[in-house]
Amino acid sequence: MEQRAVGADADGTDQIVTFGHATLKSVIGIDDDQDVFAINTDSAFEATNDFEIDASGNVTVGNGDITVSSGN
């Protein structure tokens, strides 16, 4: 299977895919400053992103709470 990268395969630059419209933007990708895969509800990555996974597989929810509505 062919792999396709978003942006250059190099350190020093965030790799971002942006979703949204004029009122709200959300970004997903690699936050190079922290070396994490991140999702953030804003137009850019921040020091504390909404959701992060590091290279060791540790998951961090930086803002807000986790809600499980099914009761499990």
CHARMM internal coordinates of N, CA and C (Angstrom, degrees):
IC EDIT
DIST 1 N 1 CA 1.4380
DIST 1 CA 1 C 1.5271
ANGL 1 N 1 CA 1 C 109.08
DIST 1 C 2 N 1.2870
ANGL 1 CA 1 C 2 N 116.16
DIHE 1 N 1 CA 1 C 2 N 135.45
DIST 2 N 2 CA 1.4575
ANGL 1 C 2 N 2 CA 121.02
DIHE 1 CA 1 C 2 N 2 CA 179.57
DIST 2 CA 2 C 1.5209
ANGL 2 N 2 CA 2 C 110.49
DIHE 1 C 2 N 2 CA 2 C -79.38
DIST 2 C 3 N 1.3336
ANGL 2 CA 2 C 3 N 116.84
DIHE 2 N 2 CA 2 C 3 N 134.87
DIST 3 N 3 CA 1.4514
ANGL 2 C 3 N 3 CA 121.71
DIHE 2 CA 2 C 3 N 3 CA 177.55
DIST 3 CA 3 C 1.5204
ANGL 3 N 3 CA 3 C 109.57
DIHE 2 C 3 N 3 CA 3 C -98.60
DIST 3 C 4 N 1.3113
ANGL 3 CA 3 C 4 N 115.39
DIHE 3 N 3 CA 3 C 4 N 141.05
DIST 4 N 4 CA 1.4615
ANGL 3 C 4 N 4 CA 120.54
DIHE 3 CA 3 C 4 N 4 CA 177.82
DIST 4 CA 4 C 1.5148
ANGL 4 N 4 CA 4 C 108.39
DIHE 3 C 4 N 4 CA 4 C -124.97
DIST 4 C 5 N 1.3052
ANGL 4 CA 4 C 5 N 116.81
DIHE 4 N 4 CA 4 C 5 N 131.47
DIST 5 N 5 CA 1.4664
ANGL 4 C 5 N 5 CA 122.03
DIHE 4 CA 4 C 5 N 5 CA -178.59
DIST 5 CA 5 C 1.5279
ANGL 5 N 5 CA 5 C 109.98
DIHE 4 C 5 N 5 CA 5 C -101.34
DIST 5 C 6 N 1.3144
ANGL 5 CA 5 C 6 N 115.53
DIHE 5 N 5 CA 5 C 6 N 151.78
DIST 6 N 6 CA 1.4550
ANGL 5 C 6 N 6 CA 121.84
DIHE 5 CA 5 C 6 N 6 CA 170.79
DIST 6 CA 6 C 1.5234
ANGL 6 N 6 CA 6 C 106.30
DIHE 5 C 6 N 6 CA 6 C -96.71
DIST 6 C 7 N 1.2980
ANGL 6 CA 6 C 7 N 116.94
DIHE 6 N 6 CA 6 C 7 N 111.15
DIST 7 N 7 CA 1.4564
ANGL 6 C 7 N 7 CA 120.71
DIHE 6 CA 6 C 7 N 7 CA -179.10
DIST 7 CA 7 C 1.5164
ANGL 7 N 7 CA 7 C 112.14
DIHE 6 C 7 N 7 CA 7 C 83.58
DIST 7 C 8 N 1.3168
ANGL 7 CA 7 C 8 N 114.96
DIHE 7 N 7 CA 7 C 8 N -178.14
DIST 8 N 8 CA 1.4653
ANGL 7 C 8 N 8 CA 122.22
DIHE 7 CA 7 C 8 N 8 CA -178.15
DIST 8 CA 8 C 1.5235
ANGL 8 N 8 CA 8 C 110.79
DIHE 7 C 8 N 8 CA 8 C -72.24
DIST 8 C 9 N 1.3217
ANGL 8 CA 8 C 9 N 116.27
DIHE 8 N 8 CA 8 C 9 N 145.49
DIST 9 N 9 CA 1.4660
ANGL 8 C 9 N 9 CA 122.47
DIHE 8 CA 8 C 9 N 9 CA 177.26
DIST 9 CA 9 C 1.5251
ANGL 9 N 9 CA 9 C 108.03
DIHE 8 C 9 N 9 CA 9 C -86.84
DIST 9 C 10 N 1.3418
ANGL 9 CA 9 C 10 N 115.62
DIHE 9 N 9 CA 9 C 10 N 72.61
DIST 10 N 10 CA 1.4578
ANGL 9 C 10 N 10 CA 120.88
DIHE 9 CA 9 C 10 N 10 CA -175.64
DIST 10 CA 10 C 1.5193
ANGL 10 N 10 CA 10 C 109.59
DIHE 9 C 10 N 10 CA 10 C -150.21
DIST 10 C 11 N 1.3270
ANGL 10 CA 10 C 11 N 115.44
DIHE 10 N 10 CA 10 C 11 N 150.93
DIST 11 N 11 CA 1.4632
ANGL 10 C 11 N 11 CA 120.40
DIHE 10 CA 10 C 11 N 11 CA 175.62
DIST 11 CA 11 C 1.5254
ANGL 11 N 11 CA 11 C 110.07
DIHE 10 C 11 N 11 CA 11 C -73.23
DIST 11 C 12 N 1.3322
ANGL 11 CA 11 C 12 N 114.68
DIHE 11 N 11 CA 11 C 12 N 160.39
DIST 12 N 12 CA 1.4541
ANGL 11 C 12 N 12 CA 120.43
DIHE 11 CA 11 C 12 N 12 CA 173.79
DIST 12 CA 12 C 1.5102
ANGL 12 N 12 CA 12 C 115.07
DIHE 11 C 12 N 12 CA 12 C 97.96
DIST 12 C 13 N 1.3404
ANGL 12 CA 12 C 13 N 117.18
DIHE 12 N 12 CA 12 C 13 N -1.16
DIST 13 N 13 CA 1.4579
ANGL 12 C 13 N 13 CA 119.86
DIHE 12 CA 12 C 13 N 13 CA -178.61
DIST 13 CA 13 C 1.5200
ANGL 13 N 13 CA 13 C 109.76
DIHE 12 C 13 N 13 CA 13 C -138.70
DIST 13 C 14 N 1.3334
ANGL 13 CA 13 C 14 N 117.16
DIHE 13 N 13 CA 13 C 14 N 132.61
DIST 14 N 14 CA 1.4573
ANGL 13 C 14 N 14 CA 120.58
DIHE 13 CA 13 C 14 N 14 CA 172.74
DIST 14 CA 14 C 1.5224
ANGL 14 N 14 CA 14 C 109.31
DIHE 13 C 14 N 14 CA 14 C -66.25
DIST 14 C 15 N 1.3097
ANGL 14 CA 14 C 15 N 116.87
DIHE 14 N 14 CA 14 C 15 N 144.92
DIST 15 N 15 CA 1.4617
ANGL 14 C 15 N 15 CA 122.98
DIHE 14 CA 14 C 15 N 15 CA 174.93
DIST 15 CA 15 C 1.5259
ANGL 15 N 15 CA 15 C 106.26
DIHE 14 C 15 N 15 CA 15 C -110.09
DIST 15 C 16 N 1.3200
ANGL 15 CA 15 C 16 N 118.19
DIHE 15 N 15 CA 15 C 16 N 110.60
DIST 16 N 16 CA 1.4622
ANGL 15 C 16 N 16 CA 122.66
DIHE 15 CA 15 C 16 N 16 CA -168.37
DIST 16 CA 16 C 1.5243
ANGL 16 N 16 CA 16 C 111.51
DIHE 15 C 16 N 16 CA 16 C -126.33
DIST 16 C 17 N 1.3380
ANGL 16 CA 16 C 17 N 114.97
DIHE 16 N 16 CA 16 C 17 N 135.47
DIST 17 N 17 CA 1.4572
ANGL 16 C 17 N 17 CA 122.89
DIHE 16 CA 16 C 17 N 17 CA 165.24
DIST 17 CA 17 C 1.5292
ANGL 17 N 17 CA 17 C 105.03
DIHE 16 C 17 N 17 CA 17 C -113.52
DIST 17 C 18 N 1.3326
ANGL 17 CA 17 C 18 N 116.81
DIHE 17 N 17 CA 17 C 18 N 128.08
DIST 18 N 18 CA 1.4576
ANGL 17 C 18 N 18 CA 121.56
DIHE 17 CA 17 C 18 N 18 CA -176.84
DIST 18 CA 18 C 1.5217
ANGL 18 N 18 CA 18 C 110.40
DIHE 17 C 18 N 18 CA 18 C -108.61
DIST 18 C 19 N 1.3327
ANGL 18 CA 18 C 19 N 115.06
DIHE 18 N 18 CA 18 C 19 N 133.45
DIST 19 N 19 CA 1.4595
ANGL 18 C 19 N 19 CA 122.59
DIHE 18 CA 18 C 19 N 19 CA 174.18
DIST 19 CA 19 C 1.5177
ANGL 19 N 19 CA 19 C 107.20
DIHE 18 C 19 N 19 CA 19 C -117.56
DIST 19 C 20 N 1.3146
ANGL 19 CA 19 C 20 N 118.02
DIHE 19 N 19 CA 19 C 20 N 148.82
DIST 20 N 20 CA 1.4464
ANGL 19 C 20 N 20 CA 118.81
DIHE 19 CA 19 C 20 N 20 CA 173.35
DIST 20 CA 20 C 1.5071
ANGL 20 N 20 CA 20 C 113.85
DIHE 19 C 20 N 20 CA 20 C 143.62
DIST 20 C 21 N 1.3209
ANGL 20 CA 20 C 21 N 113.23
DIHE 20 N 20 CA 20 C 21 N -167.43
DIST 21 N 21 CA 1.4533
ANGL 20 C 21 N 21 CA 122.97
DIHE 20 CA 20 C 21 N 21 CA 179.65
DIST 21 CA 21 C 1.5274
ANGL 21 N 21 CA 21 C 107.62
DIHE 20 C 21 N 21 CA 21 C -146.44
DIST 21 C 22 N 1.3145
ANGL 21 CA 21 C 22 N 117.45
DIHE 21 N 21 CA 21 C 22 N -166.96
DIST 22 N 22 CA 1.4563
ANGL 21 C 22 N 22 CA 120.65
DIHE 21 CA 21 C 22 N 22 CA -173.87
DIST 22 CA 22 C 1.5236
ANGL 22 N 22 CA 22 C 113.50
DIHE 21 C 22 N 22 CA 22 C -60.93
DIST 22 C 23 N 1.3321
ANGL 22 CA 22 C 23 N 117.72
DIHE 22 N 22 CA 22 C 23 N -31.21
DIST 23 N 23 CA 1.4623
ANGL 22 C 23 N 23 CA 120.98
DIHE 22 CA 22 C 23 N 23 CA -176.03
DIST 23 CA 23 C 1.5185
ANGL 23 N 23 CA 23 C 113.40
DIHE 22 C 23 N 23 CA 23 C -85.25
DIST 23 C 24 N 1.3246
ANGL 23 CA 23 C 24 N 117.98
DIHE 23 N 23 CA 23 C 24 N -36.81
DIST 24 N 24 CA 1.4637
ANGL 23 C 24 N 24 CA 121.63
DIHE 23 CA 23 C 24 N 24 CA -174.03
DIST 24 CA 24 C 1.5128
ANGL 24 N 24 CA 24 C 111.16
DIHE 23 C 24 N 24 CA 24 C -142.98
DIST 24 C 25 N 1.3059
ANGL 24 CA 24 C 25 N 116.60
DIHE 24 N 24 CA 24 C 25 N 131.51
DIST 25 N 25 CA 1.4629
ANGL 24 C 25 N 25 CA 122.83
DIHE 24 CA 24 C 25 N 25 CA 174.10
DIST 25 CA 25 C 1.5200
ANGL 25 N 25 CA 25 C 108.74
DIHE 24 C 25 N 25 CA 25 C -117.28
DIST 25 C 26 N 1.3231
ANGL 25 CA 25 C 26 N 116.56
DIHE 25 N 25 CA 25 C 26 N 148.29
DIST 26 N 26 CA 1.4596
ANGL 25 C 26 N 26 CA 122.80
DIHE 25 CA 25 C 26 N 26 CA 172.03
DIST 26 CA 26 C 1.5181
ANGL 26 N 26 CA 26 C 107.53
DIHE 25 C 26 N 26 CA 26 C -136.00
DIST 26 C 27 N 1.3403
ANGL 26 CA 26 C 27 N 116.16
DIHE 26 N 26 CA 26 C 27 N 141.61
DIST 27 N 27 CA 1.4585
ANGL 26 C 27 N 27 CA 121.22
DIHE 26 CA 26 C 27 N 27 CA 179.83
DIST 27 CA 27 C 1.5203
ANGL 27 N 27 CA 27 C 110.15
DIHE 26 C 27 N 27 CA 27 C -119.29
DIST 27 C 28 N 1.3278
ANGL 27 CA 27 C 28 N 115.48
DIHE 27 N 27 CA 27 C 28 N 150.25
DIST 28 N 28 CA 1.4507
ANGL 27 C 28 N 28 CA 122.90
DIHE 27 CA 27 C 28 N 28 CA 177.25
DIST 28 CA 28 C 1.5243
ANGL 28 N 28 CA 28 C 106.89
DIHE 27 C 28 N 28 CA 28 C -141.67
DIST 28 C 29 N 1.3317
ANGL 28 CA 28 C 29 N 117.21
DIHE 28 N 28 CA 28 C 29 N 141.00
DIST 29 N 29 CA 1.4587
ANGL 28 C 29 N 29 CA 119.91
DIHE 28 CA 28 C 29 N 29 CA 178.94
DIST 29 CA 29 C 1.5136
ANGL 29 N 29 CA 29 C 112.27
DIHE 28 C 29 N 29 CA 29 C 152.85
DIST 29 C 30 N 1.3300
ANGL 29 CA 29 C 30 N 115.90
DIHE 29 N 29 CA 29 C 30 N -152.75
DIST 30 N 30 CA 1.4610
ANGL 29 C 30 N 30 CA 122.69
DIHE 29 CA 29 C 30 N 30 CA -178.30
DIST 30 CA 30 C 1.5269
ANGL 30 N 30 CA 30 C 109.39
DIHE 29 C 30 N 30 CA 30 C -100.61
DIST 30 C 31 N 1.3349
ANGL 30 CA 30 C 31 N 115.89
DIHE 30 N 30 CA 30 C 31 N 118.76
DIST 31 N 31 CA 1.4679
ANGL 30 C 31 N 31 CA 121.91
DIHE 30 CA 30 C 31 N 31 CA 173.87
DIST 31 CA 31 C 1.5216
ANGL 31 N 31 CA 31 C 105.78
DIHE 30 C 31 N 31 CA 31 C -88.85
DIST 31 C 32 N 1.3228
ANGL 31 CA 31 C 32 N 116.07
DIHE 31 N 31 CA 31 C 32 N 99.99
DIST 32 N 32 CA 1.4679
ANGL 31 C 32 N 32 CA 121.30
DIHE 31 CA 31 C 32 N 32 CA -173.11
DIST 32 CA 32 C 1.5217
ANGL 32 N 32 CA 32 C 112.66
DIHE 31 C 32 N 32 CA 32 C -65.33
DIST 32 C 33 N 1.3283
ANGL 32 CA 32 C 33 N 118.39
DIHE 32 N 32 CA 32 C 33 N -32.22
DIST 33 N 33 CA 1.4696
ANGL 32 C 33 N 33 CA 120.91
DIHE 32 CA 32 C 33 N 33 CA -179.96
DIST 33 CA 33 C 1.5249
ANGL 33 N 33 CA 33 C 111.58
DIHE 32 C 33 N 33 CA 33 C -59.28
DIST 33 C 34 N 1.3406
ANGL 33 CA 33 C 34 N 116.37
DIHE 33 N 33 CA 33 C 34 N -33.55
DIST 34 N 34 CA 1.4642
ANGL 33 C 34 N 34 CA 121.00
DIHE 33 CA 33 C 34 N 34 CA -176.59
DIST 34 CA 34 C 1.5292
ANGL 34 N 34 CA 34 C 112.64
DIHE 33 C 34 N 34 CA 34 C -111.04
DIST 34 C 35 N 1.3338
ANGL 34 CA 34 C 35 N 117.22
DIHE 34 N 34 CA 34 C 35 N -3.36
DIST 35 N 35 CA 1.4710
ANGL 34 C 35 N 35 CA 122.52
DIHE 34 CA 34 C 35 N 35 CA -176.39
DIST 35 CA 35 C 1.5242
ANGL 35 N 35 CA 35 C 111.46
DIHE 34 C 35 N 35 CA 35 C 52.27
DIST 35 C 36 N 1.3446
ANGL 35 CA 35 C 36 N 115.76
DIHE 35 N 35 CA 35 C 36 N 53.82
DIST 36 N 36 CA 1.4583
ANGL 35 C 36 N 36 CA 122.09
DIHE 35 CA 35 C 36 N 36 CA 178.04
DIST 36 CA 36 C 1.5246
ANGL 36 N 36 CA 36 C 109.83
DIHE 35 C 36 N 36 CA 36 C -134.80
DIST 36 C 37 N 1.3426
ANGL 36 CA 36 C 37 N 115.00
DIHE 36 N 36 CA 36 C 37 N 154.34
DIST 37 N 37 CA 1.4566
ANGL 36 C 37 N 37 CA 121.62
DIHE 36 CA 36 C 37 N 37 CA 165.63
DIST 37 CA 37 C 1.5212
ANGL 37 N 37 CA 37 C 105.13
DIHE 36 C 37 N 37 CA 37 C -81.85
DIST 37 C 38 N 1.3232
ANGL 37 CA 37 C 38 N 118.17
DIHE 37 N 37 CA 37 C 38 N 129.01
DIST 38 N 38 CA 1.4578
ANGL 37 C 38 N 38 CA 120.04
DIHE 37 CA 37 C 38 N 38 CA -172.82
DIST 38 CA 38 C 1.5173
ANGL 38 N 38 CA 38 C 112.65
DIHE 37 C 38 N 38 CA 38 C -136.51
DIST 38 C 39 N 1.3296
ANGL 38 CA 38 C 39 N 114.11
DIHE 38 N 38 CA 38 C 39 N 151.76
DIST 39 N 39 CA 1.4572
ANGL 38 C 39 N 39 CA 123.24
DIHE 38 CA 38 C 39 N 39 CA 168.98
DIST 39 CA 39 C 1.5234
ANGL 39 N 39 CA 39 C 105.63
DIHE 38 C 39 N 39 CA 39 C -125.27
DIST 39 C 40 N 1.3274
ANGL 39 CA 39 C 40 N 116.35
DIHE 39 N 39 CA 39 C 40 N 130.72
DIST 40 N 40 CA 1.4528
ANGL 39 C 40 N 40 CA 119.76
DIHE 39 CA 39 C 40 N 40 CA -179.17
DIST 40 CA 40 C 1.5236
ANGL 40 N 40 CA 40 C 109.92
DIHE 39 C 40 N 40 CA 40 C -141.89
DIST 40 C 41 N 1.3217
ANGL 40 CA 40 C 41 N 116.63
DIHE 40 N 40 CA 40 C 41 N 131.23
DIST 41 N 41 CA 1.4574
ANGL 40 C 41 N 41 CA 121.29
DIHE 40 CA 40 C 41 N 41 CA 177.57
DIST 41 CA 41 C 1.5178
ANGL 41 N 41 CA 41 C 108.09
DIHE 40 C 41 N 41 CA 41 C -86.23
DIST 41 C 42 N 1.3107
ANGL 41 CA 41 C 42 N 114.15
DIHE 41 N 41 CA 41 C 42 N 84.42
DIST 42 N 42 CA 1.4550
ANGL 41 C 42 N 42 CA 124.49
DIHE 41 CA 41 C 42 N 42 CA 178.93
DIST 42 CA 42 C 1.5206
ANGL 42 N 42 CA 42 C 105.43
DIHE 41 C 42 N 42 CA 42 C -177.32
DIST 42 C 43 N 1.3030
ANGL 42 CA 42 C 43 N 118.07
DIHE 42 N 42 CA 42 C 43 N 176.97
DIST 43 N 43 CA 1.4652
ANGL 42 C 43 N 43 CA 120.40
DIHE 42 CA 42 C 43 N 43 CA -177.64
DIST 43 CA 43 C 1.5244
ANGL 43 N 43 CA 43 C 113.41
DIHE 42 C 43 N 43 CA 43 C -85.89
DIST 43 C 44 N 1.3533
ANGL 43 CA 43 C 44 N 117.50
DIHE 43 N 43 CA 43 C 44 N 0.42
DIST 44 N 44 CA 1.4679
ANGL 43 C 44 N 44 CA 121.59
DIHE 43 CA 43 C 44 N 44 CA -179.58
DIST 44 CA 44 C 1.5224
ANGL 44 N 44 CA 44 C 109.42
DIHE 43 C 44 N 44 CA 44 C -155.84
DIST 44 C 45 N 1.3137
ANGL 44 CA 44 C 45 N 115.91
DIHE 44 N 44 CA 44 C 45 N 166.89
DIST 45 N 45 CA 1.4596
ANGL 44 C 45 N 45 CA 120.36
DIHE 44 CA 44 C 45 N 45 CA 173.02
DIST 45 CA 45 C 1.5275
ANGL 45 N 45 CA 45 C 109.01
DIHE 44 C 45 N 45 CA 45 C -75.09
DIST 45 C 46 N 1.3418
ANGL 45 CA 45 C 46 N 115.44
DIHE 45 N 45 CA 45 C 46 N 155.01
DIST 46 N 46 CA 1.4533
ANGL 45 C 46 N 46 CA 121.47
DIHE 45 CA 45 C 46 N 46 CA -178.35
DIST 46 CA 46 C 1.5218
ANGL 46 N 46 CA 46 C 109.15
DIHE 45 C 46 N 46 CA 46 C -130.86
DIST 46 C 47 N 1.3248
ANGL 46 CA 46 C 47 N 117.21
DIHE 46 N 46 CA 46 C 47 N 175.08
DIST 47 N 47 CA 1.4678
ANGL 46 C 47 N 47 CA 121.30
DIHE 46 CA 46 C 47 N 47 CA 177.36
DIST 47 CA 47 C 1.5210
ANGL 47 N 47 CA 47 C 110.91
DIHE 46 C 47 N 47 CA 47 C -60.22
DIST 47 C 48 N 1.3247
ANGL 47 CA 47 C 48 N 117.04
DIHE 47 N 47 CA 47 C 48 N -34.00
DIST 48 N 48 CA 1.4631
ANGL 47 C 48 N 48 CA 122.91
DIHE 47 CA 47 C 48 N 48 CA 175.37
DIST 48 CA 48 C 1.5162
ANGL 48 N 48 CA 48 C 107.85
DIHE 47 C 48 N 48 CA 48 C -124.26
DIST 48 C 49 N 1.3478
ANGL 48 CA 48 C 49 N 116.22
DIHE 48 N 48 CA 48 C 49 N 100.37
DIST 49 N 49 CA 1.4583
ANGL 48 C 49 N 49 CA 120.71
DIHE 48 CA 48 C 49 N 49 CA 177.90
DIST 49 CA 49 C 1.5230
ANGL 49 N 49 CA 49 C 109.91
DIHE 48 C 49 N 49 CA 49 C -80.94
DIST 49 C 50 N 1.3269
ANGL 49 CA 49 C 50 N 116.16
DIHE 49 N 49 CA 49 C 50 N 162.80
DIST 50 N 50 CA 1.4597
ANGL 49 C 50 N 50 CA 120.39
DIHE 49 CA 49 C 50 N 50 CA -179.53
DIST 50 CA 50 C 1.5260
ANGL 50 N 50 CA 50 C 112.28
DIHE 49 C 50 N 50 CA 50 C -63.35
DIST 50 C 51 N 1.3486
ANGL 50 CA 50 C 51 N 117.63
DIHE 50 N 50 CA 50 C 51 N -37.55
DIST 51 N 51 CA 1.4685
ANGL 50 C 51 N 51 CA 122.94
DIHE 50 CA 50 C 51 N 51 CA -176.39
DIST 51 CA 51 C 1.5225
ANGL 51 N 51 CA 51 C 108.29
DIHE 50 C 51 N 51 CA 51 C -147.56
DIST 51 C 52 N 1.3330
ANGL 51 CA 51 C 52 N 116.93
DIHE 51 N 51 CA 51 C 52 N 133.18
DIST 52 N 52 CA 1.4702
ANGL 51 C 52 N 52 CA 120.63
DIHE 51 CA 51 C 52 N 52 CA -179.75
DIST 52 CA 52 C 1.5285
ANGL 52 N 52 CA 52 C 110.97
DIHE 51 C 52 N 52 CA 52 C -140.82
DIST 52 C 53 N 1.3249
ANGL 52 CA 52 C 53 N 115.97
DIHE 52 N 52 CA 52 C 53 N 144.22
DIST 53 N 53 CA 1.4624
ANGL 52 C 53 N 53 CA 122.64
DIHE 52 CA 52 C 53 N 53 CA 170.37
DIST 53 CA 53 C 1.5239
ANGL 53 N 53 CA 53 C 106.76
DIHE 52 C 53 N 53 CA 53 C -126.28
DIST 53 C 54 N 1.3484
ANGL 53 CA 53 C 54 N 117.02
DIHE 53 N 53 CA 53 C 54 N 123.87
DIST 54 N 54 CA 1.4651
ANGL 53 C 54 N 54 CA 119.38
DIHE 53 CA 53 C 54 N 54 CA -179.83
DIST 54 CA 54 C 1.5322
ANGL 54 N 54 CA 54 C 110.20
DIHE 53 C 54 N 54 CA 54 C -92.16
DIST 54 C 55 N 1.3236
ANGL 54 CA 54 C 55 N 116.71
DIHE 54 N 54 CA 54 C 55 N 178.74
DIST 55 N 55 CA 1.4660
ANGL 54 C 55 N 55 CA 122.42
DIHE 54 CA 54 C 55 N 55 CA -175.79
DIST 55 CA 55 C 1.5229
ANGL 55 N 55 CA 55 C 113.05
DIHE 54 C 55 N 55 CA 55 C -64.60
DIST 55 C 56 N 1.3238
ANGL 55 CA 55 C 56 N 118.02
DIHE 55 N 55 CA 55 C 56 N -19.58
DIST 56 N 56 CA 1.4658
ANGL 55 C 56 N 56 CA 121.68
DIHE 55 CA 55 C 56 N 56 CA 177.71
DIST 56 CA 56 C 1.5303
ANGL 56 N 56 CA 56 C 112.45
DIHE 55 C 56 N 56 CA 56 C -90.33
DIST 56 C 57 N 1.3329
ANGL 56 CA 56 C 57 N 116.78
DIHE 56 N 56 CA 56 C 57 N -1.41
DIST 57 N 57 CA 1.4513
ANGL 56 C 57 N 57 CA 120.84
DIHE 56 CA 56 C 57 N 57 CA -179.50
DIST 57 CA 57 C 1.5133
ANGL 57 N 57 CA 57 C 114.44
DIHE 56 C 57 N 57 CA 57 C 88.86
DIST 57 C 58 N 1.3190
ANGL 57 CA 57 C 58 N 117.70
DIHE 57 N 57 CA 57 C 58 N 5.06
DIST 58 N 58 CA 1.4667
ANGL 57 C 58 N 58 CA 120.93
DIHE 57 CA 57 C 58 N 58 CA 177.12
DIST 58 CA 58 C 1.5208
ANGL 58 N 58 CA 58 C 109.39
DIHE 57 C 58 N 58 CA 58 C -71.39
DIST 58 C 59 N 1.3266
ANGL 58 CA 58 C 59 N 115.87
DIHE 58 N 58 CA 58 C 59 N 135.21
DIST 59 N 59 CA 1.4596
ANGL 58 C 59 N 59 CA 121.93
DIHE 58 CA 58 C 59 N 59 CA -178.84
DIST 59 CA 59 C 1.5219
ANGL 59 N 59 CA 59 C 109.10
DIHE 58 C 59 N 59 CA 59 C -109.56
DIST 59 C 60 N 1.3334
ANGL 59 CA 59 C 60 N 116.36
DIHE 59 N 59 CA 59 C 60 N 133.46
DIST 60 N 60 CA 1.4527
ANGL 59 C 60 N 60 CA 121.89
DIHE 59 CA 59 C 60 N 60 CA 178.43
DIST 60 CA 60 C 1.5205
ANGL 60 N 60 CA 60 C 109.30
DIHE 59 C 60 N 60 CA 60 C -126.26
DIST 60 C 61 N 1.3324
ANGL 60 CA 60 C 61 N 115.97
DIHE 60 N 60 CA 60 C 61 N 129.89
DIST 61 N 61 CA 1.4582
ANGL 60 C 61 N 61 CA 121.58
DIHE 60 CA 60 C 61 N 61 CA 169.45
DIST 61 CA 61 C 1.5191
ANGL 61 N 61 CA 61 C 104.87
DIHE 60 C 61 N 61 CA 61 C -102.38
DIST 61 C 62 N 1.3199
ANGL 61 CA 61 C 62 N 116.17
DIHE 61 N 61 CA 61 C 62 N 107.60
DIST 62 N 62 CA 1.4609
ANGL 61 C 62 N 62 CA 120.17
DIHE 61 CA 61 C 62 N 62 CA -171.50
DIST 62 CA 62 C 1.5088
ANGL 62 N 62 CA 62 C 114.51
DIHE 61 C 62 N 62 CA 62 C -86.07
DIST 62 C 63 N 1.3004
ANGL 62 CA 62 C 63 N 116.89
DIHE 62 N 62 CA 62 C 63 N -25.77
DIST 63 N 63 CA 1.4630
ANGL 62 C 63 N 63 CA 120.99
DIHE 62 CA 62 C 63 N 63 CA -177.18
DIST 63 CA 63 C 1.5239
ANGL 63 N 63 CA 63 C 108.17
DIHE 62 C 63 N 63 CA 63 C -134.84
DIST 63 C 64 N 1.2926
ANGL 63 CA 63 C 64 N 117.14
DIHE 63 N 63 CA 63 C 64 N 137.93
DIST 64 N 64 CA 1.4542
ANGL 63 C 64 N 64 CA 120.48
DIHE 63 CA 63 C 64 N 64 CA 175.82
DIST 64 CA 64 C 1.5175
ANGL 64 N 64 CA 64 C 112.11
DIHE 63 C 64 N 64 CA 64 C 85.27
DIST 64 C 65 N 1.3212
ANGL 64 CA 64 C 65 N 115.12
DIHE 64 N 64 CA 64 C 65 N -167.15
DIST 65 N 65 CA 1.4592
ANGL 64 C 65 N 65 CA 123.49
DIHE 64 CA 64 C 65 N 65 CA -176.81
DIST 65 CA 65 C 1.5113
ANGL 65 N 65 CA 65 C 109.99
DIHE 64 C 65 N 65 CA 65 C -123.35
DIST 65 C 66 N 1.3136
ANGL 65 CA 65 C 66 N 115.98
DIHE 65 N 65 CA 65 C 66 N 163.18
DIST 66 N 66 CA 1.4633
ANGL 65 C 66 N 66 CA 122.05
DIHE 65 CA 65 C 66 N 66 CA 171.28
DIST 66 CA 66 C 1.5139
ANGL 66 N 66 CA 66 C 107.19
DIHE 65 C 66 N 66 CA 66 C -98.59
DIST 66 C 67 N 1.3110
ANGL 66 CA 66 C 67 N 116.68
DIHE 66 N 66 CA 66 C 67 N 126.63
DIST 67 N 67 CA 1.4540
ANGL 66 C 67 N 67 CA 121.94
DIHE 66 CA 66 C 67 N 67 CA 179.21
DIST 67 CA 67 C 1.5171
ANGL 67 N 67 CA 67 C 108.89
DIHE 66 C 67 N 67 CA 67 C -119.10
DIST 67 C 68 N 1.3365
ANGL 67 CA 67 C 68 N 116.31
DIHE 67 N 67 CA 67 C 68 N 125.80
DIST 68 N 68 CA 1.4568
ANGL 67 C 68 N 68 CA 121.85
DIHE 67 CA 67 C 68 N 68 CA 175.81
DIST 68 CA 68 C 1.5174
ANGL 68 N 68 CA 68 C 106.55
DIHE 67 C 68 N 68 CA 68 C -110.03
DIST 68 C 69 N 1.3227
ANGL 68 CA 68 C 69 N 117.07
DIHE 68 N 68 CA 68 C 69 N 110.31
DIST 69 N 69 CA 1.4557
ANGL 68 C 69 N 69 CA 119.87
DIHE 68 CA 68 C 69 N 69 CA -173.78
DIST 69 CA 69 C 1.5144
ANGL 69 N 69 CA 69 C 113.71
DIHE 68 C 69 N 69 CA 69 C -88.23
DIST 69 C 70 N 1.3314
ANGL 69 CA 69 C 70 N 118.27
DIHE 69 N 69 CA 69 C 70 N -13.03
DIST 70 N 70 CA 1.4622
ANGL 69 C 70 N 70 CA 120.23
DIHE 69 CA 69 C 70 N 70 CA -177.87
DIST 70 CA 70 C 1.5233
ANGL 70 N 70 CA 70 C 112.73
DIHE 69 C 70 N 70 CA 70 C -83.73
DIST 70 C 71 N 1.3148
ANGL 70 CA 70 C 71 N 117.68
DIHE 70 N 70 CA 70 C 71 N -9.57
DIST 71 N 71 CA 1.4567
ANGL 70 C 71 N 71 CA 120.99
DIHE 70 CA 70 C 71 N 71 CA 179.91
DIST 71 CA 71 C 1.5186
ANGL 71 N 71 CA 71 C 114.69
DIHE 70 C 71 N 71 CA 71 C 86.97
DIST 71 C 72 N 1.3211
ANGL 71 CA 71 C 72 N 117.24
DIHE 71 N 71 CA 71 C 72 N 1.98
DIST 72 N 72 CA 1.4794
ANGL 71 C 72 N 72 CA 121.29
DIHE 71 CA 71 C 72 N 72 CA 178.47
DIST 72 CA 72 C 1.5138
ANGL 72 N 72 CA 72 C 111.25
DIHE 71 C 72 N 72 CA 72 C -95.53
END
COOR INIT
IC SEED 1 N 1 CA 1 C
IC BUILD
